[in-house]
Amino acid sequence: MTFFEAVLHYGFLQKALMTSSIVGIICGVVGCFIILRGMALMGDAISHAVLPGVAISYLFGINFFFGAVFSGVLTAIAIGFVTQNSRIKHDTSIGIMFTAAFASGIIMITMLKSSTDLYHILFGNVLAVRSSDMWITVGIGFLVLAAVYLFYKELLASSFDETMAAAYGLPVRLIHYFLMTLLTMVTVASLQTVGIVLVVAMLITPAAAAYLLTERLWMMIFLSAGMGVISSVIGLYFSYTYNLASGATIVLAATAIFILVFLLSPKHGIIWKALRIKRKRASLT
Amino acid sequence: MIDSVIIIEDLHVSYYGNEAVKGVSLSVERGKLVGIIGPNGAGKSTFLKSMLHLIPSDKGSIKILGKNMKEVRKKVAYVPQRSDIDWDFPITVLDAVLIGTYPLLRLFQRPKKKQREWALHCLERVGMKDFARRQIGELSGGQQQRVFLARALAQNAEIFFLDEPFVGVDVSSEETIVQILKELCRSGKTVIVVHHDLSKANDYFDQLILLNKELIGFGTVAEVFQPEVIGRAYSSQFNWLNEMGVSMP
């Protein structure tokens, strides 16, 4: 049975496709702001920092969404606190805090659940998506897109020129933590699709490809979301057909798209750039 | 009656534990074009940012238009140093200027045709209307600075703060910018400019604030440009002259 027949036939695959497409969209959208604000490392950190929150949620029997947002935002605050109150640089502070959170998460999950569960949280297990998981993802997706739509003006102004935004009265600190909250929500939604370890790739790779294609933020957001979805579908196809970890195939699909754009983008692609330089030099001789 | 739009009393600001501004008191009248000058590391930018409440002050009070900064933020426009901006950001000239209208819009309200036309008008004033659809990084330094001035104009502010607007800017752009700043002052706005080049201060500014952590001098250019006053601000930088046998006052 081919992938396409299987999609029509099996409910679990439909759920997987639906979930990973939504993840592709919201990662693509939030990722644009992450890379424009120079926060790729922060994205990686916060996604890892979600792990102890997931463990605590298991412990208390609550939905892991709440625990994840809690530990993600707490880590973001801890990173900010260390940076602002010492000479330690921002990236160092990120490195200290997120590895600490991640390490404690590993211990907690292994003690509370099992190594298999840990493996699934770290690397995703998209073909085991339950209906309830799918609806959580749909809900998070709706929330994230609504938030970005409603606060687009504030996100744009503070990402482009934070000092000016603060000068005219935008609460730029709050916007930073608001974005960190969106980031943890996106990570939670991505738990089963790509897993914690690789979610940063879905955040930054499609957004980076879109960044090479356009000079307008809203266009970048649409392109990034589109490439996120395409990566998800292609990745799922290879995951199902060759029985590979879905997180890995989805991320490699995104990487392949990025490489194509990197080479072929009309304005910023290296091939056209090289051709332009060559033509220019030829015209000068 | 003298109308003071900025009143600062005994302002102290520290930056990472180092005192950057020590006990500055002064007041600026409406309609003045004021330059902030001083040697490198004199706390010029810190002083500007503390006036805008972007950096908390340790002591002292700042009244803008007779009120606390928080209440009048929208009436204050700020133009950052060019080096603070990511020029690869995916934004066009027009959209960058449109951000100037954001303070006038409510939450969830989007810029519409009216704001676009206003932004285009502001671009026209700085002579950059033809570049409206370009990405901001494609412009020269002077053009970029003119676009940021247009953004400040779009905000329809009462007080304009500019941080080193003439760094890396071509002569004709510099002239355009100075002309517009002078026009603003004639129409009753107040303009504060951090500036590093003493040579043109005389042509540009009504008043100068000479800063070297403390307030060294404040007044008309003629009053501040006394050898004794300048010497006090720049004394540390003239040590090498002394060593070479050149005497400074």
Interface residues (C-beta under 8 A of the other chain):
Chain A: L36 G38 L150 Y152 K153 E154 L156 A157 S159 F160 D161 T163 M164 A166 A167 Y168 G169 Y211 T214 E215 R216 L217 M219 M220
Chain B: K49 L52 L54 K70 R73 K74 V76 A77 Y78 V79 P80 D84 I85 D86 F89 P90 I91 T92 D95 A96 I99 Y102 P103 L105 L107 F108 Q109 R110 P111 Q135 R151 Q155 F161
